[in-house]
Amino acid sequence: MAEGEEKNGIIDSMPLFAKELIAGGVTGGIAKTAVAPLERIKILFQTRRDEFKRIGLVGSINKIGKTEGLMGFYRGNGASVARIVPYAALHYMAYEEYRRWIIFGFPDTTRGPLLDLVAGSFAGGTAVLFTYPLDLVRTKLAYQVVGSAKAQVKSFPMEQIVYRGITDCFSRTYRESGFRGLYRGVAPSLYGIFPYAGLKFYFYEEMKRHVPPEHKKDISLKLICGSVAGLLGQTLTYPLDVVRRQMQVERLYSAVKEETRRGTMQTLFKIAREEGWKQLFSGLSINYLKVVPSVAIGFTVYDIMKLHLRVPPREEPEAEAVTTQKRKVFT
């Protein structure tokens, strides 16, 4: 009993932003790892690995399993989790903070869908700017295919296209392109994350508002709301995700193909012109399979973590109580 009281005392003494950071970080790690195999295949589809697009989802699973084994499905996942934990922590915490700042800065603001849309958009942009280099590294590591790399030894030295791990990828990218190289493709990421993050929170919170009070804590309903929110948000912004992936691996790809793509819109139209508009939605079906569990698990775990960390409900505290809690955030 004393141990439980001590634990509750520690939790209660934590500032609100710390609770939200922890809840968001745990949420991101769990959700991302759950869909890592599908994420790997999706990246290969997006970055024009013809041998994978041609054989489809099932064939890709068999190919990776035979050539790289079980761990092949998690190639780049270490960088992915290393990125998603701080990304999700910042994303969820920033969303709550922006939401509170808007409410306190503009007292007449209606606490409705528009508020969630704006707060979610700015939170997504903030998280991307702080964690983008890790996303770049994750994509480069996932892009590597052992069999293909070996097959290109005669025309292109394997050591130039195969990274030995997260640290090696970071250091080589920085040596080759400097600080700007670590943010290659960040523009389409920002263009995509603003509407995606905003729409995701918008749809999720809006659907939750229509859930009867007696079912507010029903996990299955949270999963359904999260799934629909992820599907709608992702579909509307997916082409920019394809552009981002191709820009991230441009140096590897152009070294073999002797081509260079530069800006976001230039890349988007060049993909559409040379590879067809369908390429801008390459891997979308796999992404649906990934987004449904990922976003659903994410929102559900986040709500459960907030409950365990005793985060007060948003609409429950009076203004004075919220102001007091807000002061604790910065002390």
Secondary structure as UniProt FT lines:
FT   HELIX           2..13
FT   HELIX           16..34
FT   HELIX           36..46
FT   TURN            47..48
FT   HELIX           50..68
FT   HELIX           70..74
FT   TURN            75..76
FT   HELIX           77..105
FT   TURN            107..108
FT   HELIX           113..143
FT   HELIX           146..151
FT   TURN            152..155
FT   HELIX           158..160
FT   HELIX           166..181
FT   TURN            182..185
FT   HELIX           186..209
FT   HELIX           213..215
FT   TURN            216..217
FT   HELIX           219..248
FT   HELIX           250..257
FT   HELIX           264..275
FT   HELIX           277..281
FT   TURN            282..283
FT   HELIX           284..308
FT   TURN            309..310
FT   HELIX           319..329
//
